[in-house]
């Protein structure tokens, strides 16, 4: 595996002064050689003029948050991260690699969760290059590699967890895609990072951006969620009503307002529960007889 080698190159501003001076000096020597009809001198000055022209090809610019990967005839030489105008061997090939933070949103993928329910899921991955050599030489196209591996990680994550937890007897601590977004985001980031390590990438953040049931079961799951909400609301109403009935009976007993036998208590509890749990307003019935008739 090729690792990044941090290489320092000469300042381009200094070379921008030296090379033109050498050019002027070579032109003056050429003039002297021509006047002296010195053939060897003419040949040498022409040759040096060509060399100096080639040296101009050694200039290159490094922008902030950018690296230039240097190669000499196919061999990796190093990477330059120092910003500004630089100068290096004119025969080096120089390939720019952006080190800026980038984000990528996957397509909406249709997969089955761990319970076998078809769902639609997409994710946003925030990443950057941290090793320019690995990004260039370990994979063919590192941007395409990020996209493909991120989608593969999202698919794998979706099949490992349920969309949501339905059963009350599920073991405590079970993670679901819908109810545990922070834990899912952490696991997704680790999954994507594990896949991109070999390409010199760092995953800064990975989060699910779209999550829903597929169309073929969305209607049925909506009814199920509505039924669960109704049951939960009913349970809360009943719990509250039972508490109020108990409080009423305790208050009547403590204050000695009335003594009720078990049958009358049962009737009173039944009536109070009907009033408290019923959806319609209760219609009062006046008893003009005795307590037992």
Secondary structure, DSSP 8 states (H G I E B T S, - for coil): -----B---EEHHHHHHHHHHHHHHHHHHHHHHHHTT-HHHHHHHHHHHHHHHHHGGGEEEE-TTEEEEEEETTEEEEEE---EEEE--TTEEEEEEE-S-EEEE---EEEE-TTS-EEEEEEEEEEEES-HHHHHHTSS-HHHHHHHHHHHHHHHHHHHSBSS---TTS-TT--BTTT-HHHHHHHHHHHHHHHHGGGTEEEEEEEEEEEEE-HHHHHHHHHHHHHHHHHHHHHHHHHHHHHHHHHHHHHHHHHTS----HHHHHHHHHHHHHHHH-SS--------S-TT-
